[in-house]
């Protein structure tokens, strides 16, 4: 499912706007259903939040942050971190800085911080500049 998300984002203009609106509405409904009172957050809600992020909707960055938890699959974590780097705001920097210490996803966390720094989020500068782990020679594409 994660691999098809980029295709959805590319159809968001022109004649496909109605399709994107329906996807956006369905994803928002899945988020609401998956985050009901007392139920915690289910995987469906995390995936729906990721789908919204692929449509440049940053309204559920909180769920993207939840998707970075160590108990989630690495692929989901990488996608969520990449989306936070594209959409996130300075309140997500501490989370990304913490994730720099996780070898499974540190490269994605560094890339997200670097992207945020390039967008002028000054809080991302320090953790990005002090990171000493592996670095990609260019921005990472969507996972």
N, C-alpha and C positions, 0 to 999 in steps of 0.2 A: 504494500500500500504506500509506503513512504516514497518509493521511487517515482510514482506518478504525480506527486504533488507539484512538481515544477511545471508539468504540462498544464495543469489547471490554472496556474498563475499566468501563463502565456496567453490564454484565451480570454483574458479579462477585458479586452477592448473590442470595439466594433460590434459585429453581429452576435457575438457570443456573450454579450453583457447579461442577457437574461439567464443564461446557463450559470454564469458566475454568481449572479444574485441568488439563484436557487441553491447553489452549493454553499454560499455564505450563510444563507438562512438555515439550511440543514445542519451545517457545522455549529452554528450558534445554538440551535435547539439541542444538539447532542451534548454541547458543553453544559447547558442548563440541566439537562436530564442526568448527566454524569457527575454533577456537583451538588446534588440535592442535600437537604439537611440530614446530618447524621450518617451519610453514606461515605464520607471521605471523597476522594477523587478516583474515578475508575479510568482504566486505560482508554476507553472510548472518548472520554472527555479530553484526555491529553492529546490524543490524535486529532480530535476536532480543533483544539486550540492551535495545533501545529498547522493544520490546513488553513485556518484563518490567517496565521502568520504568513503562509505562502501567498496569500492574497493581499499582503501588506496591511493586514488588520492587526494592530498591536494591542487590542483591547484586553487580551487575556495573557499578557506576559507573565502574570502570576502562575498560570498553569504551565507555561513553558518552563518556568523556574522549577516547578514541581517535577516536570519530566526529566530534569537533570539528576534526579536522585539516584544514588548508587544501586538501588534495587530495580531500576528500569534497564531495559536492554541497551547496550552500547549504541546501537544504531539510532534509537529514539533519542538518547541523550545527545548524540552528535547533532542530530537535526535540530533539537531544541536549542542547543548552544549556538548553532549557526544562526537560527532565527533571532535569538536574543541579541546577537551581535549586529544584526541588520536593523532590528526594531527597538532594542532595549534602550533604557534611559539610565542615568547615573545610579539609580537605586539598585541596579543589577550588577554593578561593578564588584561589590564584595563577594557575591556568589561566584562570579567568574574568577576572581582572584583566588578563591578557595579551590576551585576546580583545577587550577594550574598544578596542584599537587597530585592529581589523579592521573597516573600514566595512561589510562585507557582513553582519556579525552582531553589531556592537557593541550595538545596541539590545537584542538578546536576552541578551547577556552582562550588560548593566546590569540588566535586569529580573531575571535569575537572582540576581545579587548582592543586589539589593533584597529579593527574596523570602527569601533566606538571612538577611539582616540582620533582617528582620521575625520570623524564627523563632528569633532569639537567637544566631545564629552571629556573634560579635563581629568575627572576622577579616574579614568582608564589609563592615563599616561603612566603613572607610577608603577602599577602592577605589570603593565605591558613591557615597560623598559627594564624592569629588574628580572623578568623571566629568563631563566638560563637553560631551559629545555629545548627540545627540537623545534625548529621553525621551518615553515614551508617557504620556498623562495618567492612565492607569489600568493595572493589571497586564495584561500581554499574555496573551491566551488561548493555548491550545496551538496551535502553528503548523499 
